[in-house]
Amino acid sequence: MNIWVEYWKSKDHRSHIEGSHAQMKENAEWIEPDPDDIFKRFCQNMEDAVRFARSMEKSGHLTRIKQDGSY
């Protein structure tokens, strides 16, 4: 079984509303990233994958953990 983390740089596609800081932005809508922008990192186990994904999220990336096969 392989475990890997896919990560890509977060982009905010919402239009920004000018004016008061109290105004809300429009709700974010999920846009699937371009496959050319996705990086992969293979991990030995799920704990390593979670640790790596959290570190990438702290640096401004979006992540998802994937695995093939089954237990």
Secondary structure by P-SEA (a helix, b strand, c coil): cbbbbbbbbbbbcbbbbcccccccccbbbbbbcccccbbbbbbccaaaaaaaaaaaaaabbbbbbbbcccc
